[in-house]
Amino acid sequence: MTKRRRVLIAVATLASLTLVLTAADLLVERKAEEEIVKVAGCRLGDASDVTAELGDTLAGLKAVTGRIGTVHISAGRVHRDDMDMAVRASLYGVSTDGAVSSGSVQATVPYTELGKRLDGEVADMRLGSDGTRLTLDGTVGDLGLPVTVLTDLSTTSSSVTVTPTAVRLMGREVPLSALSSLPGAAAMGDRLKPRTIDVDDLPKGVRLTGARPGADGLTLDIGLSAEAMAAAHADDTCAPGAKEA
């Protein structure tokens, strides 16, 4: 057998083996993703459009050994605290028994949902974004002049603070501190105070890491520590093989 022929046979064998491994990986991966969707749907409760995607190379074959690695999960709608939101999560160190080492979550709350929770002096304003900042649109004065309030967002591990910084009024962007110089606008400056929303019922190891406005709503970034994931897994009726009490 010539050297050229041996090389061709080796290449063909390798190609065949790769195809077999890829097919097996896809089959196991699809099954793993189906199981993850079931578990995620159970954990999220009232949710729809739940999908899962394995993030590691040959993750399907790894699942045979009980290790999956990284998993990306999304849900088009999750109902929590009388609000609908979209959720995307990345979970790391996932095993086939449902254990997770850590993770991160992005929960996007539509502005229409947030607007239902406005009260006091801004109850009649409409939430949105100018592409960079969270905004509130409404009217001011007896003439009902249209105004846009521009804000900055800041977070702690358990709270979000919305701080008005400027307004767009009559074609001008005016710092909040200068509103008193505009006829009829001084009272508005008194209305626009920073507001802090406390999220004090987060489980241990779960923390807010940021908040940012987007086209679809306000996105809250949430970190999940290994401690939080271990506690959730220890008391999880949604894990594969778990039985309801």
Salt bridges, closest charged atoms under 4 A:
GLU35 OE2 - LYS31 NZ 3.56
GLU35 OE2 - LYS38 NZ 3.59
ASP46 OD1 - ARG77 NH2 2.90
ASP56 OD2 - LYS62 NZ 3.90
ASP84 OD1 - ARG77 NH1 3.20
ASP84 OD1 - HIS79 ND1 2.70
GLU113 OE2 - LYS116 NZ 3.62
ASP119 OD1 - ARG195 NH1 2.98
GLU121 OE1 - ARG191 NE 3.44
ASP130 OD2 - ARG133 NH2 3.30
ASP130 OD2 - ARG168 NH2 3.22
ASP137 OD2 - ARG126 NH2 3.96
GLU173 OE2 - ARG133 NH1 3.82
GLU173 OE1 - ARG168 NE 3.54
ASP221 OD1 - ARG212 NH2 2.81
GLU227 OE2 - LYS204 NZ 3.64
ASP236 OD2 - ARG43 NH2 2.40
